[in-house]
Amino acid sequence: MKIAFVISTLGFGGAERVLSIVANRLSCEHSVSIIKFDNQEPFYKINDSVKIINLTTSNGGFLNLKKRFSKIFALRDIFKSGQYDVVISFMDSTNLLCLIANLTLKQKLIISEHSDHSFLPLKWQMAKRVLYPFCDALSVLSKSDYQYYSYVKNRSIIYNPFFGDDENIEYQKENLILFVGRLEKVKGCDIFLNSLKECDLGDYSVEICGDGSEFNTLKNEFKSKKIKFLGTVNDIKNHYKRAKIIVSSSRNEGLGNALIEACFYNIARVATPTIGACELIDDNKNGLISDDFTPQSLAKKLNLAIKDEALRAKLAKNAFDSRGKFELENIYQEWLELINKALK
């Protein structure tokens, strides 16, 4: 089977990482290409057997169609060629471009959502409502999104696969709290850092793994010997192996990769109540979810994880026991099932 993925870039990011993992696994048994809109080298490792196609065209927001016409026409030429059995688009702006490019054509097209629908501006809601029904299948990350996109046929909930090694060993844990994610407003690192002001950290330290537009601002505002800003981390598993607690303080999250990865490393998870976190965490069973998005609410949950060793161990163990649903082979089979739905 010949499969093409389409994404804007292959830089550092959760959706980019998921695409890289899924494309690599599919390439073991199928012919796989990745179409993207820049000339940058992929941040994540891509198998040599995967063909990278760079469509260097003008940039611009989706609704500025003048700047997007070149991308649409370039995609349309590819779709017309009929060289792929199925095309899989990642992320909403690319989904819309692919759907427009495929109008009146017969290219089998799967679109993949990686964000929470509840924060969509009205113009995006309208664009999706008009164009999404033209896809052949849709993958989403949560039950909430599955219900929201009821107007799309062949929907499937497919979680992000685990990215790393499942060694199943006892790690040498430290009194360490992790934040893993882009330092952008949507990821809410400021909520987490402000919550620390109301936490009794004791001998716990904090590591912030990630970069972004807020890196310097946050680093300058939250100066403390207990807090380390590490920037982009290439080998995140070494931090997971040491950490006892991980915090996801996003304002909006489709499905947090860090919360999935934490399951495999015996880490207690604490999160704000995003759709993604609520999909992954059963409060007080395999993680803790704050009542709202305030630092004060998050601090209450974080203090529980810090002070109650028995609770922390229970949360980590229950999360570890649920890890099977995120293993790559299971996710791979779910993608194959969705591809077969689209082809039929």
Kinemage of the C-alpha trace (Angstrom):
@kinemage 1
@onewidth
@group {chain A} dominant
@subgroup {mainchain}
@vectorlist {calphas} color= white
{ca met a 1} P 0.000 0.000 0.000
{ca lys a 2} L 1.228 3.517 -0.854
{ca ile a 3} L 0.558 6.032 1.918
{ca ala a 4} L 1.326 9.771 2.094
{ca phe a 5} L 1.199 11.922 5.208
{ca val a 6} L 0.735 15.691 4.910
{ca ile a 7} L 1.795 18.112 7.649
{ca ser a 8} L 2.951 21.724 7.705
{ca thr a 9} L 6.369 21.036 9.268
{ca leu a 10} L 8.196 18.272 11.099
{ca gly a 11} L 9.627 20.370 13.892
{ca phe a 12} L 9.388 19.898 17.648
{ca gly a 13} L 5.782 19.216 18.646
{ca gly a 14} L 3.367 16.536 19.774
{ca ala a 15} L 1.530 15.978 16.478
{ca glu a 16} L 4.838 15.972 14.599
{ca arg a 17} L 6.170 13.303 16.933
{ca val a 18} L 3.046 11.156 16.523
{ca leu a 19} L 3.249 11.388 12.742
{ca ser a 20} L 6.916 10.400 12.823
{ca ile a 21} L 6.222 7.315 14.956
{ca val a 22} L 3.219 6.160 12.922
{ca ala a 23} L 4.929 6.806 9.572
{ca asn a 24} L 8.022 4.880 10.668
{ca arg a 25} L 5.951 1.893 11.773
{ca leu a 26} L 3.858 1.857 8.601
{ca ser a 27} L 7.022 2.058 6.493
{ca cys a 28} L 8.066 -1.377 7.779
{ca glu a 29} L 5.332 -2.937 5.640
{ca his a 30} L 4.169 -0.223 3.242
{ca ser a 31} L 5.508 2.523 0.983
{ca val a 32} L 5.327 5.785 2.969
{ca ser a 33} L 5.958 9.419 2.033
{ca ile a 34} L 5.710 12.584 4.131
{ca ile a 35} L 4.704 15.810 2.377
{ca lys a 36} L 5.513 19.027 4.233
{ca phe a 37} L 5.730 22.755 3.493
{ca asp a 38} L 9.325 23.649 4.403
{ca asn a 39} L 12.927 22.611 3.770
{ca gln a 40} L 13.889 22.014 7.398
{ca glu a 41} L 15.281 18.695 8.573
{ca pro a 42} L 12.789 16.687 10.665
{ca phe a 43} L 13.297 17.105 14.400
{ca tyr a 44} L 12.397 13.468 15.076
{ca lys a 45} L 14.115 10.488 13.474
{ca ile a 46} L 12.509 9.324 10.233
{ca asn a 47} L 13.305 5.920 8.740
{ca asp a 48} L 15.464 5.996 5.617
{ca ser a 49} L 12.717 4.136 3.759
{ca val a 50} L 10.306 7.074 4.245
{ca lys a 51} L 10.385 9.584 1.392
{ca ile a 52} L 10.322 13.261 2.446
{ca ile a 53} L 8.715 15.671 -0.038
{ca asn a 54} L 9.233 19.393 0.624
{ca leu a 55} L 6.636 21.665 -0.978
{ca thr a 56} L 8.226 25.070 -0.528
{ca thr a 57} L 5.406 27.533 -1.050
{ca ser a 58} L 4.354 30.882 0.383
{ca asn a 59} L 3.257 31.123 3.990
{ca gly a 60} L 0.110 32.650 5.454
{ca gly a 61} L -2.926 32.005 7.586
{ca phe a 62} L -5.541 29.609 6.258
{ca leu a 63} L -8.196 32.252 5.681
{ca asn a 64} L -5.733 34.343 3.645
{ca leu a 65} L -6.405 32.169 0.587
{ca lys a 66} L -4.181 34.229 -1.696
{ca lys a 67} L -1.148 33.002 0.209
{ca arg a 68} L -2.502 29.459 0.349
{ca phe a 69} L -3.375 28.946 -3.308
{ca ser a 70} L 0.114 27.684 -4.169
{ca lys a 71} L -0.143 24.979 -1.470
{ca ile a 72} L -3.586 23.952 -2.600
{ca phe a 73} L -2.510 23.685 -6.245
{ca ala a 74} L 0.657 21.775 -5.317
{ca leu a 75} L -1.383 19.309 -3.258
{ca arg a 76} L -3.994 19.027 -5.981
{ca asp a 77} L -1.333 18.055 -8.527
{ca ile a 78} L -0.135 15.312 -6.197
{ca phe a 79} L -3.664 14.047 -5.566
{ca lys a 80} L -4.430 14.064 -9.298
{ca ser a 81} L -1.449 11.847 -9.996
{ca gly a 82} L -3.140 8.950 -8.209
{ca gln a 83} L 0.203 7.704 -6.893
{ca tyr a 84} L -1.089 7.105 -3.354
{ca asp a 85} L -3.720 4.673 -2.139
{ca val a 86} L -4.478 6.961 0.804
{ca val a 87} L -3.376 10.372 2.075
{ca ile a 88} L -3.387 11.137 5.805
{ca ser a 89} L -3.432 14.807 6.815
{ca phe a 90} L -2.285 15.951 10.257
{ca met a 91} L -3.645 19.028 12.109
{ca asp a 92} L -6.623 21.203 11.301
{ca ser a 93} L -5.148 23.865 9.009
{ca thr a 94} L -3.519 21.178 6.846
{ca asn a 95} L -6.742 19.154 6.934
{ca leu a 96} L -8.646 22.060 5.424
{ca leu a 97} L -6.036 22.636 2.733
{ca cys a 98} L -6.080 18.969 1.742
{ca leu a 99} L -9.874 18.865 1.646
{ca ile a 100} L -10.027 21.913 -0.637
{ca ala a 101} L -7.282 20.474 -2.863
{ca asn a 102} L -9.182 17.181 -3.125
{ca leu a 103} L -12.550 18.660 -4.120
{ca thr a 104} L -13.913 16.878 -7.236
{ca leu a 105} L -10.990 14.417 -7.088
{ca lys a 106} L -11.096 10.802 -5.952
{ca gln a 107} L -8.032 10.670 -3.700
{ca lys a 108} L -8.840 8.726 -0.511
{ca leu a 109} L -8.215 11.205 2.301
{ca ile a 110} L -8.032 10.684 6.064
{ca ile a 111} L -7.807 13.747 8.295
{ca ser a 112} L -6.405 13.689 11.810
{ca glu a 113} L -7.336 16.035 14.671
{ca his a 114} L -4.766 16.858 17.353
{ca ser a 115} L -6.408 19.708 19.230
{ca asp a 116} L -9.422 20.219 21.460
{ca his a 117} L -12.495 21.397 19.537
{ca ser a 118} L -13.838 23.498 22.421
{ca phe a 119} L -11.352 26.331 21.806
{ca leu a 120} L -12.078 26.658 18.093
{ca pro a 121} L -12.898 30.204 16.891
{ca leu a 122} L -16.223 30.489 15.070
{ca lys a 123} L -14.578 30.828 11.640
{ca trp a 124} L -12.760 27.527 12.166
{ca gln a 125} L -15.927 25.803 13.355
{ca met a 126} L -17.716 26.942 10.203
{ca ala a 127} L -14.877 25.934 7.875
{ca lys a 128} L -14.703 22.475 9.421
{ca arg a 129} L -18.454 22.026 9.374
{ca val a 130} L -18.463 22.696 5.625
{ca leu a 131} L -15.337 20.765 4.594
{ca tyr a 132} L -14.798 17.913 7.058
{ca pro a 133} L -17.722 15.801 5.730
{ca phe a 134} L -15.762 15.453 2.462
{ca cys a 135} L -13.038 13.330 4.083
{ca asp a 136} L -13.080 9.528 3.920
{ca ala a 137} L -12.233 9.084 7.611
{ca leu a 138} L -11.322 11.110 10.683
{ca ser a 139} L -9.127 10.258 13.663
{ca val a 140} L -9.662 12.108 16.946
{ca leu a 141} L -8.033 11.894 20.365
{ca ser a 142} L -10.964 11.879 22.787
{ca lys a 143} L -14.578 10.856 23.306
{ca ser a 144} L -15.462 14.542 23.494
{ca asp a 145} L -14.092 15.201 20.002
{ca tyr a 146} L -15.662 12.001 18.683
{ca gln a 147} L -19.094 13.285 19.717
{ca tyr a 148} L -18.439 16.818 18.456
{ca tyr a 149} L -17.556 15.616 14.939
{ca ser a 150} L -20.707 13.537 14.628
{ca tyr a 151} L -21.234 15.041 11.157
{ca val a 152} L -18.155 13.183 9.844
{ca lys a 153} L -18.302 9.547 8.698
{ca asn a 154} L -15.817 6.840 9.726
{ca arg a 155} L -14.644 8.461 12.940
{ca ser a 156} L -12.207 6.661 15.241
{ca ile a 157} L -10.583 7.535 18.548
{ca ile a 158} L -6.885 6.754 18.172
{ca tyr a 159} L -4.590 7.704 21.024
{ca asn a 160} L -1.061 8.935 20.531
{ca pro a 161} L 1.434 6.065 20.713
{ca phe a 162} L 4.112 5.838 23.364
{ca phe a 163} L 7.437 7.261 22.231
{ca gly a 164} L 10.338 5.492 23.905
{ca asp a 165} L 11.388 2.171 25.369
{ca asp a 166} L 9.220 0.095 27.671
{ca glu a 167} L 11.912 -1.386 29.886
{ca asn a 168} L 9.598 -2.316 32.786
{ca ile a 169} L 12.297 -1.827 35.386
{ca glu a 170} L 12.559 -0.049 38.703
{ca tyr a 171} L 13.991 3.398 38.200
{ca gln a 172} L 16.153 5.319 40.642
{ca lys a 173} L 13.699 8.065 41.474
{ca glu a 174} L 14.563 11.521 42.791
{ca asn a 175} L 12.412 14.156 44.440
{ca leu a 176} L 11.831 15.735 41.059
{ca ile a 177} L 8.784 17.371 39.451
{ca leu a 178} L 8.738 17.634 35.649
{ca phe a 179} L 7.019 19.942 33.210
{ca val a 180} L 7.371 18.768 29.595
{ca gly a 181} L 6.012 20.862 26.741
{ca arg a 182} L 6.324 23.912 24.541
{ca leu a 183} L 6.628 27.157 26.470
{ca glu a 184} L 3.634 28.808 24.842
{ca lys a 185} L 0.602 30.310 26.553
{ca val a 186} L -1.660 27.397 25.610
{ca lys a 187} L 0.591 24.987 27.535
{ca gly a 188} L 0.133 26.991 30.738
{ca cys a 189} L 3.604 26.653 32.217
{ca asp a 190} L 2.923 29.954 33.998
{ca ile a 191} L -0.024 28.302 35.784
{ca phe a 192} L 2.295 25.566 37.037
{ca leu a 193} L 5.067 27.948 38.082
{ca asn a 194} L 2.619 30.205 39.923
{ca ser a 195} L 1.160 27.167 41.676
{ca leu a 196} L 4.603 26.415 43.116
{ca lys a 197} L 4.330 29.584 45.203
{ca glu a 198} L 1.604 27.841 47.193
{ca cys a 199} L 3.298 24.446 47.390
{ca asp a 200} L 5.509 23.081 50.121
{ca leu a 201} L 8.237 21.667 47.901
{ca gly a 202} L 10.503 20.554 50.720
{ca asp a 203} L 13.526 18.941 49.049
{ca tyr a 204} L 11.792 18.610 45.667
{ca ser a 205} L 13.315 20.277 42.618
{ca val a 206} L 11.622 21.244 39.336
{ca glu a 207} L 12.792 20.791 35.737
{ca ile a 208} L 11.128 22.611 32.837
{ca cys a 209} L 11.764 20.660 29.612
{ca gly a 210} L 10.788 22.649 26.552
{ca asp a 211} L 11.325 25.828 24.588
{ca gly a 212} L 9.067 28.453 23.057
{ca ser a 213} L 8.191 32.121 22.862
{ca glu a 214} L 7.706 32.381 26.654
{ca phe a 215} L 11.028 30.753 27.599
{ca asn a 216} L 12.954 33.917 28.501
{ca thr a 217} L 9.972 35.623 30.131
{ca leu a 218} L 9.262 32.663 32.405
{ca lys a 219} L 12.921 32.062 33.189
{ca asn a 220} L 13.379 35.685 34.235
{ca glu a 221} L 10.148 35.837 36.240
{ca phe a 222} L 10.536 32.560 38.131
{ca lys a 223} L 14.119 32.590 39.340
{ca ser a 224} L 14.747 29.927 41.954
{ca lys a 225} L 17.476 27.457 42.831
{ca lys a 226} L 14.789 24.768 42.793
{ca ile a 227} L 13.670 25.472 39.203
{ca lys a 228} L 15.783 24.611 36.145
{ca phe a 229} L 14.817 25.697 32.609
{ca leu a 230} L 16.420 23.125 30.325
{ca gly a 231} L 15.099 24.204 26.922
{ca thr a 232} L 14.566 21.575 24.239
{ca val a 233} L 15.500 18.127 25.540
{ca asn a 234} L 16.348 15.444 22.976
{ca asp a 235} L 16.470 12.480 25.358
{ca ile a 236} L 13.446 13.078 27.569
{ca lys a 237} L 13.356 9.505 28.889
{ca asn a 238} L 16.331 10.175 31.168
{ca his a 239} L 14.279 12.869 32.906
{ca tyr a 240} L 11.220 10.616 33.127
{ca lys a 241} L 13.301 7.890 34.757
{ca arg a 242} L 14.294 10.233 37.597
{ca ala a 243} L 10.992 12.059 38.177
{ca lys a 244} L 8.347 11.194 40.761
{ca ile a 245} L 5.744 13.711 39.586
{ca ile a 246} L 4.838 15.263 36.236
{ca val a 247} L 2.567 18.288 35.827
{ca ser a 248} L 0.521 19.196 32.759
{ca ser a 249} L -0.971 22.661 33.263
{ca ser a 250} L -2.302 23.332 29.765
{ca arg a 251} L -5.181 25.686 29.105
{ca asn a 252} L -6.183 23.522 26.123
{ca glu a 253} L -4.936 20.036 25.257
{ca gly a 254} L -6.212 17.463 22.770
{ca leu a 255} L -4.229 14.625 24.352
{ca gly a 256} L -0.987 15.252 26.203
{ca asn a 257} L 1.946 13.117 25.038
{ca ala a 258} L 3.771 13.788 28.309
{ca leu a 259} L 0.867 12.315 30.299
{ca ile a 260} L 0.984 9.197 28.117
{ca glu a 261} L 4.743 8.810 28.379
{ca ala a 262} L 4.626 9.219 32.160
{ca cys a 263} L 2.592 5.986 32.389
{ca phe a 264} L 5.623 3.976 31.290
{ca tyr a 265} L 8.016 5.447 33.868
{ca asn a 266} L 6.080 5.144 37.142
{ca ile a 267} L 5.385 8.859 37.490
{ca ala a 268} L 2.404 10.354 39.327
{ca arg a 269} L 0.466 12.652 36.987
{ca val a 270} L -1.081 15.982 38.016
{ca ala a 271} L -3.002 18.028 35.455
{ca thr a 272} L -5.419 20.858 34.790
{ca pro a 273} L -8.889 19.755 33.564
{ca thr a 274} L -8.356 19.873 29.798
{ca ile a 275} L -10.293 17.506 27.551
{ca gly a 276} L -7.070 15.610 26.904
{ca ala a 277} L -6.197 15.216 30.580
{ca cys a 278} L -9.729 14.121 31.464
{ca glu a 279} L -9.528 11.525 28.680
{ca leu a 280} L -6.375 10.046 30.186
{ca ile a 281} L -6.796 10.526 33.932
{ca asp a 282} L -9.404 9.187 36.326
{ca asp a 283} L -9.006 11.638 39.201
{ca asn a 284} L -7.524 10.146 42.349
{ca lys a 285} L -7.090 6.737 40.676
{ca asn a 286} L -4.359 7.051 38.080
{ca gly a 287} L -3.631 10.757 38.440
{ca leu a 288} L -4.916 14.003 39.892
{ca ile a 289} L -6.919 16.693 38.079
{ca ser a 290} L -7.399 20.180 39.483
{ca asp a 291} L -10.895 21.608 39.874
{ca asp a 292} L -10.154 24.504 37.539
{ca phe a 293} L -7.275 26.217 35.744
{ca thr a 294} L -6.113 28.465 38.580
{ca pro a 295} L -2.666 28.069 40.168
{ca gln a 296} L -4.390 27.731 43.550
{ca ser a 297} L -6.441 24.734 42.441
{ca leu a 298} L -3.448 23.080 40.821
{ca ala a 299} L -1.362 23.671 43.948
{ca lys a 300} L -3.875 21.738 46.078
{ca lys a 301} L -3.472 18.657 43.906
{ca leu a 302} L 0.272 19.047 43.595
{ca asn a 303} L 0.662 19.304 47.376
{ca leu a 304} L -1.228 16.021 47.735
{ca ala a 305} L 1.166 14.284 45.353
{ca ile a 306} L 4.201 15.727 47.113
{ca lys a 307} L 3.145 14.936 50.678
{ca asp a 308} L 1.297 11.610 50.348
{ca glu a 309} L 3.788 8.948 49.328
{ca ala a 310} L 1.197 6.140 49.346
{ca leu a 311} L -1.156 8.120 47.097
{ca arg a 312} L 1.690 8.998 44.754
{ca ala a 313} L 2.693 5.323 44.461
{ca lys a 314} L -0.908 4.281 43.778
{ca leu a 315} L -1.356 6.887 41.054
{ca ala a 316} L 1.888 5.870 39.337
{ca lys a 317} L 1.126 2.131 39.515
{ca asn a 318} L -2.404 2.464 38.152
{ca ala a 319} L -1.137 4.617 35.287
{ca phe a 320} L 1.586 2.059 34.570
{ca asp a 321} L -0.989 -0.745 34.489
{ca ser a 322} L -2.981 1.118 31.798
{ca arg a 323} L -0.033 1.599 29.454
{ca gly a 324} L -1.077 -1.133 27.000
{ca lys a 325} L -3.582 1.114 25.238
{ca phe a 326} L -0.708 3.402 24.173
{ca glu a 327} L 1.730 0.756 22.928
{ca leu a 328} L 2.768 1.257 19.325
{ca glu a 329} L 1.600 -2.092 17.979
{ca asn a 330} L -1.925 -1.507 19.289
{ca ile a 331} L -2.017 2.012 17.826
{ca tyr a 332} L -0.628 0.684 14.543
{ca gln a 333} L -3.471 -1.818 14.243
{ca glu a 334} L -6.023 0.929 14.936
{ca trp a 335} L -4.525 3.038 12.139
{ca leu a 336} L -4.685 0.091 9.749
{ca glu a 337} L -8.358 -0.424 10.606
{ca leu a 338} L -9.122 3.238 9.930
{ca ile a 339} L -7.212 3.131 6.627
{ca asn a 340} L -9.199 0.091 5.552
{ca lys a 341} L -12.452 1.900 6.440
{ca ala a 342} L -11.428 4.816 4.251
{ca leu a 343} L -10.455 2.577 1.349
{ca lys a 344} L -13.823 0.827 1.416
